[in-house]
Amino acid sequence: MGLQANDPAISSSGIRKETGGLSRDAIKYIAAAAMLLNHIANVFLPEYDPVGEVLKGIGYFTAPSMIYFLVEGYHYTSSKKRYFFRLLLFAVISEFPFCFALGLGMDGRVNFVGFNMLFSLSLCFGLIWIEENVRSIIARALAYIVIFSVSMLCDWFFFAPVFTLLFLHGWIMSGGNPASGQIRKAFSIAAVLFGVYNYLGITSYTGTFSAAALAYGLINMSGVALAGVCIVKYYNGRRSERGKNFSKWFFYIFYPAHLAVLGLIKLAAM
């Protein structure tokens, strides 16, 4: 099958992107590994443990990467409806493992800790659809209020829709070129926003503006910044040549599966 005009392997100028670099699937595998480290830290290590904070910072690579690929995938998918309902289906499947791993109490009860990241991505998908199809300012404003409000109950609350808008506008302005200055700018803003949020969060918790608080903010923003570097500098705009179907379903299955395993390990250790 030849390349189509909307194939991500073609740049905005119509020139086929060079081979080499990292495929979309390769970056997603990196994101899956980073997410695993983040969840290990959240499940097994105490809050503000130095090693745990580094692992969490690495794990923050995952969400911005997946949001960027959601923006890209929205424009390249053959069926937006199937894409959205696939996200929503696995969000429902993943909810109990998410709460099981992150909300299992010492009494053995599973507590609600919010809606998982796939719900966040489903909201982000809806946000892209609204941005590109709703022209009424009032209707769009109301939809934004609903999406941002619901996102406050989800993983990556507030930041997921904000990053979506940043990456969407950068993607549109660059013609879908991940190496563009617009995408670099979007990731830079995202990293700074996330770093400042975490810096202010720890200073409000400790009551002091310290070097430790600054380090905390920098560690937390590092994952977002690394995601930007990975996509802007190394992403070749392609999927892997082999195992496309396996890679597609691996990412959906790995999310609830690894959470369930972590929850079971935690339960067995209690």
N, C-alpha and C positions, 0 to 999 in steps of 0.2 A: 504494500500500500504506500502510495506517495505521500509526501507532506502536504497538509492542507494549509490554507491561508491563516487559520487560527491556531496552528500547531505551535506549542511553546518552544519548539526547537528553531523557530524562525524569529529573528529579532524584529523590532518595530520598523526597521528599514527594509525588511524583506530578505535580509541576509541570514543564511543558516548559521546558527551559533556553532562555535568551534567545539570539537570533541575534547575529551579530557575533563578534568575537574570532577565535581561531585554531582551525581544524578539526584533527582528529587527523592527517589527511594533511599539512596545512601544517606542523605541528610535526615530523612525520617527515621532510619535505623539509629543514627546518632542521637536523635531526639528521644527515641524510646529508651535508650540506655541512660541518657541524662535524667529522664523522668523516673526511671527505676531508682537511681541514686537519691533523688529528691524524696521519693516515697519511703525508701529505707530510713532516711534521716527522720522523716516525720513520724514514722511508725515506731522506731526503736530507740531513738536518741532524745534526750531531754531538750526542751526549748532553750535556745541560745547556747547550746553546746558548740564550741568552736569548730569541731570536725563536722558536726551536723549542719552548721551554717554554710560551710564551704560546699558540702554536698547539695544543700538546697539551692545555693547560688548557681552551681553547675546545672541543676535541674530546671532553672528558669530559662534555659536554652529552648525548652520544648514548646511552651505555649506560644511565644511569638513566631516560631518556625511553623507550627501547625496553622496559626491564623493566617500567615502569609500564604501558605499553600492552599488554604481554604479560599482566599481571595482569587488566587490563580485558578484553582480547580473550578470555582463558580463559573468562570468565563470559558473554560475548555470542556466542561462536562457535556455529554450528549443528552443528559436528562437532569435538569435541575430538580425536578420533583423526586426522582429516585435518589439523588444525592442527599437531599434534605431528609427524606424519610429513613434512609440508611443511617444517617447521623442520629436521628431521633430514636430509632429502634435500639441502637447500641448504647445510647444514653440511658434508656430505660433498663437495659440488661446490666449496665455497669453500675447502677445506683446502689444496689445492695453491697457489692464488693467494695465500692468506694467508702461507704459508711462503715462496713465491716472492718476494713483495714485501718481507717483513720479515726473511727469513732467507737472502737471497742473499749469499753470501760473495764476496770479491775473487777467489777461485779459480774462480768460476762455479758452485760447488755450492750447491744449495738445502738449507739446514739446517732441521731441525724446530725451531720456536719455540713450540710449544704448539698446542692446539686452538682454533679461531677462536670468535668471539663467538656464532655461531649454535649451536655446541655448548653454550656456556654457557646460552643461552636455552632450549635443549632440556632441560638439567638443571633450569633454573628452572621450566619447565612441569611436569616431573615432581614437583618440590617442592610446587607448588601442588596437584597432584592428591593427593599424599600428605597434605598438610595438611588437605584437605577430605574425604578418604575413608578414611584409616587411623586407626582409633580405638585400637589397641593401642599403649601407650606404648613397649613394648620394640621392636615392629616399626617404629614411627615413628623411634625413636632410632637404630636400625640403618640405616634408610633415609637419615636425615640424615647419618650418618657416611660412608656410601658417596657421597652426592651432594657433600658438602663435600670429601671426599678427591679425587674425580675432578675437581672444579672447580679444584683446585690445579694441574692440567695445562692449564687453559683460560685464555683471555683474560678479564680481570676476575675472576681467581681469588678465591675467598672472598667478594669484595664482591658478585658477582652474586647468589648465594643469600641473602646477608644483606639486600641491598636488596629482593629478592623478598619475604622475610618481612615486612620493614618496610612495604612498599607494600601487600601483601596484607592485613595486619591493619588498616592505615589504611583501605583500601578497604572492608573488611567493616564496620568500626565506623562509617564514614561513610555506609553505604548506597550506595557507588559515586559519591559526590559529589566531584569533583576539587577543588572550591573549599573543601572542609572543613578545619577545624583539624587533623583527624587526618592528612590527606594532607600538610598543611604541616609538621606535626611529623615525619612520616616522612622527608620530604626534608631537613629541618633536621638530623636525626640522621645521615642518610646523608652529607650534606656534611661535617659535623664529623668523622665517622669517617674519611672519605677524606682530609680535610685533615690530621688528626693522624697518620694512617699515613704520608703523604708527608713531613710535617715530621720525624717520627722517623726515617724512612728516610734523609733527606739528612743529618741530624745524625749518624747512625751512620756514614755514608759519609765525612763531613768531620771528625768527631770534635769538632765545636764547635756550641754553641747560638748561632746568630747571627741577625741581622736578615735575611740572605740566605736562611737556612733557613726562617724564618717566612714570607718572601715566597713561597718555593717552595711551601710548604704551602697558602698562601692562593690562589695561582694555580691549583693543582691542584684545590682544592675549589670554585673559582668556577664551573666547568662544571656540576658537580652542583647547585650552588645555583641557577644560571640555569635549569636544567631544571625545578627545583621552582617557581621564579617563573613560568616560562612556562606550566606546567600548572595551577598553582593560580590564577594571576591571569588568564590569557588563554585557556585551553582551553575551548571551548564545548560539549564533550561530543559533537560530531558528526563525521561523515566529510564530506569535500568533496562538494558536490552533483554535480560533474562529474568524469568520469574515474576513477570508483571502482575499476574493474577494472584500469586502467592503473597507478594508484597502488599497488594491492595487490601487483602483480607487480614493479613498479619496484624496490621496496625489497629484494626477494629477489634480483633480477638485478644491481642496482647494487653490492651488496656484493662478490661475487667479481669482477665486471667491472672496478671501479675498482682493485682490488688487482692484477689481472693487468696492467692498463695501467701502473700505477706500477712493477711489477716489470720490465716490458719496457723502460720508460724508463731504469731503473737499469742494466739489462743493456746497453743500447745505449750508455750513458755510460761504461761500464767500459773 
